Amino acid sequence: MRISQRAQRVEPFYVMELAKAASTLAAAAQPGDRPMLYLNIGEPDFTAPAPVQRAAERAIRDGRTQYTPATGLPALREAISGWYATRFGLDVDPARIVITAGASAALQLACLALIEAGDEVLMPDPSYPCNRQFVQAAEGTAVLLPSGPAERFQLSAAQVQTAWGPATRGVLLASPSNPTGTSMARDELERMARFVREQGGVTLVDEIYLGLSFDDAYGHSALGLPDGLGDEVISINSFSKYFNMTGWRLGWLVLPPALVPAVERLAQNLFICASTIAQHAALACFEPDTLAEYERRRAEFKARRDYFIPELNRLGITVPVMPDGAFYAWADVSGLCERWGIPPQGGRPEAGGSWTLAFELMQRCQLATTPGRDFGVADPGRYLRFSTANAMAHLREAVARLEQAL
C-alpha cells in the first residue's frame, strides 16, 4: 500500500514512545518492587468536577445528543465570552468564538484556513511538537528559532524581525508554553504582533495553559493587546488543562470576525461539530462553585511547582527559568548526564543526552520523564521535561528517589 508523503513526513510523538516503554517496564515489576512514578505526561491528575460530570449525565438522560452548529452551542460560546470578561477583563464577542474538537482541531482549522503550500511559520525552539505537524499538514513549513533561557524559551520580537522572509506567513506561539511553562512578556508580545501586522502576517497564540498562570505579570491573554492587535490575534484554547477535561476533546478558537465563516465551512466539512455531550457538560464549568473549585486546583498546581522546582535545583538538576504557568519543569540535565557517564546526544537522536537519561531514570528510579527530543532541534539532549501534574505525595517520592540515586 502506498503511504502519502504527507503522512511519512510526520515524526513519531516520542512522548508517547517513552510512555509505552515506562508501561512495559512497570508491567514487568515483581511483587514488592517500587511502582513507576509517571512525571512524563502533561495531563492533570484531577478529573472533571462533579457538576461537569452531572451535566453530561443530564444531557444523555434528556436526549440532548444531536449535532450542534459547527461553531458550537450558542450558550457555550456565551459562557466562554463571560469567562474572558470576569477572568481577564476582556470583551470578546461570542460570534468570534468557535467550539472545536479539542485544541488540536482548533489548530488544524486555523492552519488550514491561513496557510498555503510553501508558507513558513516561525516558532520557538523548544515548542510543543504537534504544533509543527499542524503547520506541515497544511503544506506549510515550521521554522524553529532557537530560544534559550535568556529569552525565557520564547521568541523575541527581534528574532522574528530578523527571521522574517518573503515566504513567512506568521508566527505560532504558546504562552504559557509546553514544555517550559514560561510565558511571553506583554510588551514583547505587543512588539511582535505589531511587526507581524505590518508585514501582513498572522499571529497565532496557543493559550491552552492560560488558565493555569501563577504570575500576574504574565497571566494575560493576547486578545487584550492594544490598538486593535488583540482583535487580529488567533487564540487557541482548550477545556483540557485548566478545566481538567482532557479526554472530553473540547476546545475553542477566538478569531478575527472575517475569519469565522471560513473556519465554519472547514469545521462543517471536517468535523461537523465537537462532541455535543462534552459541550453540554462544559456549560457547568462556568458555574460559580465549579470555577471556585478550578481556582482551588490552580493553587494546588502552584504549590506543586513551588515545592518541586526548588528541590530539582537543590539536587543539581537545574531549571534555568522558573515557569510562571502550566505544570512543567524544563530542566538542564547536562550535569547529571556527565555525572552518570552519559555522552551528549550525537548524530543519532535516540542515543545519548536526555534521551538515554530518561531510560536510566526509569531503570534506576522507576521514574518516567520526557526527554527534549520531541520539542525541537536546538540542543534537545540537554533538557528533560518533568510534569508536575501529579499528587504532591508522588512529587515528594520522586525527589526522594532522585536524591537516593544521586
C-alpha positions in Angstrom: 0.0 0.0 0.0 1.4 3.4 -0.9 1.6 5.8 2.1 1.3 9.5 1.3 4.5 11.6 1.6 2.4 13.9 3.9 1.9 11.0 6.4 5.5 9.9 6.1 6.8 13.3 7.0 5.0 13.2 10.3 7.5 12.3 13.0 6.6 9.9 15.9 5.4 11.6 19.1 8.3 10.5 21.3 6.5 11.4 24.5 4.2 8.5 23.8 7.1 6.2 22.9 8.6 6.8 26.3 5.2 6.3 27.9 4.9 2.9 26.3 8.4 2.0 27.5 7.6 3.0 31.0 4.3 1.0 30.9 6.2 -2.1 29.7 8.8 -1.7 32.5 6.1 -1.2 35.1 4.2 -4.3 33.9 7.4 -6.4 34.4 7.7 -5.4 38.0 7.8 -8.1 40.7 5.8 -8.0 43.9 7.5 -5.7 46.3 9.1 -3.6 43.6 8.6 0.2 43.7 5.8 1.3 41.5 6.6 3.5 38.5 6.1 7.2 39.0 4.8 9.0 35.9 6.1 12.5 35.6 6.1 12.3 31.8 2.6 13.1 30.5 1.1 16.6 30.7 -2.3 15.6 31.9 -3.9 16.9 35.1 -4.4 14.2 37.8 -7.7 16.0 38.6 -10.8 14.8 36.6 -13.8 17.0 35.6 -15.5 18.3 38.8 -18.8 16.7 39.8 -21.1 19.4 38.4 -19.5 18.8 34.9 -20.0 15.1 35.2 -23.6 15.6 36.3 -24.3 17.9 33.3 -23.0 15.2 30.9 -25.3 12.7 32.6 -28.3 15.0 32.2 -27.6 15.6 28.6 -27.5 11.9 27.9 -30.6 11.3 30.0 -32.5 14.1 28.4 -31.5 13.0 24.8 -29.6 16.2 24.1 -27.1 14.4 21.9 -27.9 15.6 18.4 -25.5 17.6 16.3 -24.8 21.2 17.3 -24.0 24.0 14.9 -20.4 23.7 13.6 -19.4 26.7 15.6 -20.7 25.2 18.8 -23.6 25.7 21.2 -24.5 29.4 21.4 -24.9 29.1 25.2 -21.3 27.7 25.5 -19.9 30.5 23.3 -21.7 33.0 25.5 -20.3 31.3 28.6 -16.7 31.5 27.3 -17.2 35.1 26.5 -18.3 35.7 30.0 -15.3 33.9 31.4 -13.0 36.3 29.4 -14.9 39.2 30.9 -14.7 38.1 34.5 -11.2 36.5 34.5 -9.3 38.8 32.1 -11.5 41.9 31.8 -11.9 41.4 28.1 -14.9 42.0 25.9 -14.8 39.1 23.4 -17.8 38.9 21.1 -19.3 35.3 21.3 -19.6 35.5 17.5 -15.8 35.3 17.3 -15.7 32.1 19.3 -15.7 28.7 17.5 -16.0 25.5 19.6 -13.7 22.7 18.4 -12.9 19.0 19.0 -10.1 19.9 21.3 -7.3 22.4 20.8 -5.9 20.0 18.2 -8.9 20.6 15.9 -8.6 24.3 16.6 -5.0 24.4 15.5 -5.8 22.3 12.4 -8.7 24.5 11.4 -6.6 27.7 11.9 -3.7 26.4 9.9 -5.9 25.1 7.0 -7.7 28.5 6.9 -4.5 30.6 6.8 -1.5 28.6 5.4 -0.8 28.0 1.7 1.7 25.5 0.3 5.2 26.8 0.8 4.3 29.3 3.6 6.7 29.4 6.5 5.6 29.9 10.1 8.0 31.0 12.8 8.0 29.1 16.1 10.2 28.9 19.1 12.6 26.0 19.8 11.6 24.4 22.1 7.9 24.1 21.5 5.1 21.6 21.5 5.8 19.1 18.7 2.3 18.7 17.4 2.1 22.4 16.6 4.8 21.8 13.9 2.8 19.0 12.5 -0.4 21.1 12.1 1.6 23.6 10.0 3.1 20.8 7.9 -0.3 19.2 7.4 -1.4 22.4 5.8 1.6 22.1 3.4 3.5 24.9 5.3 6.9 24.8 6.9 7.6 25.3 10.5 10.7 27.4 11.0 12.2 26.8 14.5 14.1 29.6 16.0 16.4 28.7 19.0 15.0 30.3 22.2 17.1 29.8 25.3 16.9 30.8 29.0 17.8 34.4 28.2 14.5 34.7 26.1 12.5 32.6 28.7 12.4 29.9 25.9 10.1 32.2 24.0 10.5 34.0 20.7 11.6 37.7 20.8 10.3 40.4 18.5 13.9 40.9 17.4 14.2 37.3 16.4 11.0 37.4 14.4 12.1 40.6 12.6 15.5 39.1 11.7 14.0 35.7 10.5 11.1 37.2 8.5 11.4 36.4 4.8 9.4 36.5 1.6 7.7 33.1 2.4 6.9 33.9 6.1 3.2 33.8 6.8 3.2 34.4 10.5 4.1 33.2 14.0 2.8 30.4 16.1 3.4 31.0 19.8 2.4 29.3 23.1 2.0 31.3 26.3 2.4 29.6 28.8 4.4 27.1 26.9 4.7 23.3 26.8 7.4 22.2 27.6 8.8 25.1 29.6 5.8 26.6 31.4 7.1 30.1 30.6 5.0 32.9 29.0 5.8 35.9 26.9 6.0 39.3 28.5 3.1 41.5 27.4 5.3 44.3 25.9 7.4 41.8 23.9 4.2 40.1 22.6 2.8 43.5 21.6 6.0 44.4 19.7 5.9 41.1 17.9 2.2 41.3 17.0 2.7 44.9 15.7 5.5 43.9 13.5 3.6 40.8 12.2 0.7 43.0 11.3 2.9 45.5 9.5 4.1 42.6 7.3 0.5 41.5 6.6 1.1 38.3 8.6 -0.9 36.4 11.2 -0.2 35.8 14.9 -1.5 32.6 16.4 -1.2 32.1 20.1 -1.7 28.7 21.8 -3.3 29.7 25.2 -4.4 26.3 26.5 -2.5 26.8 29.7 -3.5 30.4 30.2 -6.0 29.5 33.0 -3.0 27.9 34.9 -1.0 31.1 35.1 0.6 31.9 38.5 2.1 35.3 37.9 0.1 38.4 37.3 2.9 39.8 35.1 2.3 37.0 32.6 -1.3 35.9 33.1 -2.7 37.9 30.3 -4.4 36.9 27.0 -3.0 38.1 23.7 -6.6 39.0 22.9 -6.1 42.0 25.2 -3.3 43.6 23.2 -3.9 47.3 22.4 -4.6 49.2 19.2 -6.7 46.5 17.8 -3.9 43.9 17.8 -5.9 41.7 20.1 -8.8 41.7 17.6 -6.5 40.3 15.0 -4.8 37.6 17.0 -6.0 34.0 16.6 -6.2 32.5 20.1 -6.3 28.7 20.6 -7.7 27.4 23.9 -8.9 24.2 25.5 -11.0 22.6 28.2 -8.3 20.0 28.8 -5.8 21.7 31.2 -7.4 24.3 33.4 -10.8 22.8 33.1 -9.5 19.2 33.6 -11.4 17.7 30.7 -8.6 16.0 28.7 -10.5 13.0 27.2 -13.6 15.0 26.5 -11.8 16.6 23.5 -13.2 20.1 23.6 -11.5 23.3 22.8 -12.2 26.7 21.1 -10.8 29.4 18.8 -11.2 33.1 19.1 -10.9 34.5 15.6 -11.0 37.9 13.8 -14.6 38.2 12.6 -13.6 38.0 8.9 -12.1 34.5 9.5 -15.1 33.0 11.2 -17.0 32.0 8.0 -14.0 30.2 6.5 -13.3 28.3 9.7 -17.0 27.4 10.0 -17.0 25.9 6.5 -13.9 23.9 7.3 -15.4 22.7 10.5 -18.7 21.7 8.8 -16.8 19.5 6.4 -14.0 18.1 8.6 -15.7 17.6 12.0 -19.5 18.5 11.6 -19.3 19.6 15.3 -17.5 19.0 18.6 -18.9 16.4 20.9 -22.5 17.5 21.9 -22.3 15.8 25.3 -19.0 17.4 26.1 -20.4 20.8 25.1 -23.4 20.5 27.4 -21.1 19.3 30.2 -18.7 22.3 29.7 -21.5 24.7 30.4 -21.2 23.6 34.0 -17.5 24.7 34.0 -18.6 28.3 34.4 -20.9 27.9 37.3 -19.6 29.8 40.4 -19.0 26.7 42.5 -17.2 25.0 39.7 -15.0 28.0 39.0 -14.1 28.2 42.7 -13.0 24.5 42.5 -10.9 25.2 39.5 -9.2 28.1 41.4 -8.5 25.7 44.3 -6.9 23.3 41.9 -4.9 26.1 40.3 -3.5 26.9 43.8 -2.6 23.2 44.2 -0.7 23.2 40.9 1.2 26.3 42.0 2.1 24.6 45.4 3.4 21.6 43.5 5.6 23.9 41.3 6.8 25.8 44.4 7.9 22.6 46.0 9.3 20.6 43.1 11.4 23.0 41.2 13.5 24.3 44.1 14.1 20.6 45.0 15.3 19.9 41.5 17.6 22.9 41.7 18.9 21.7 45.1 19.8 18.3 43.5 21.7 20.0 40.7 19.0 19.3 38.1 18.8 22.9 37.1 15.6 24.6 35.9 17.0 27.7 34.4 13.7 29.7 34.2 11.0 29.4 36.9 7.8 28.6 35.0 5.0 31.1 35.5 2.3 28.7 34.4 1.2 25.2 33.3 2.7 22.2 35.2 6.2 21.6 33.7 9.8 21.8 34.7 12.2 22.2 31.8 15.4 21.0 33.4 19.0 21.2 32.2 20.3 17.7 32.9 23.7 18.1 31.2 25.4 17.9 34.6 23.6 14.8 35.6 24.4 13.1 32.2 28.1 13.9 32.8 27.9 12.6 36.3 26.4 9.3 35.2 28.7 8.9 32.2 26.1 9.5 29.6 27.6 11.1 26.4 26.0 14.1 24.8 23.3 13.4 22.3 25.1 12.8 19.0 24.1 12.3 15.4 21.5 9.7 16.3 18.8 11.4 18.4 17.9 8.1 20.1 21.4 7.9 21.7 23.0 10.0 24.5 21.9 13.0 26.4 18.5 13.3 27.9 17.1 10.5 25.7 19.4 8.0 27.3 19.0 9.6 30.7 15.2 9.2 30.6 15.7 5.4 30.2 18.3 5.5 33.0 15.8 7.2 35.3 13.2 4.5 34.5 15.6 1.8 35.4 17.3 3.4 38.5 14.4 5.4 40.0 11.3 3.9 38.4 10.6 7.5 37.3 9.1 8.3 33.9 10.1 11.6 32.4 10.2 13.2 28.9 13.5 13.9 27.0 13.9 17.0 25.0 13.9 15.2 21.6 10.2 15.9 20.9 10.4 19.6 21.4 13.0 20.9 18.9 16.4 20.6 17.4 18.4 23.2 19.4 20.4 21.1 21.8 17.4 18.8 22.8 19.8 16.4 24.5 20.5 19.0 27.2 16.9 19.2 28.6 14.4 16.9 30.2 10.8 17.7 30.9 9.2 16.8 34.3 5.4 17.1 34.6 4.1 18.3 38.0 0.5 17.4 37.1 0.7 14.8 39.8 -0.1 14.5 43.5 2.3 16.2 46.0 3.0 12.8 47.6 4.2 11.4 44.2 6.4 14.5 43.7 8.0 14.1 47.1 8.6 10.4 46.4 10.2 11.3 43.1 12.6 13.8 44.8 13.5 11.1 47.4 14.3 8.6 44.6 16.4 11.1 42.7 18.3 12.0 45.8 18.9 8.4 46.6 20.1 7.7 43.0 22.4 10.7 43.2 
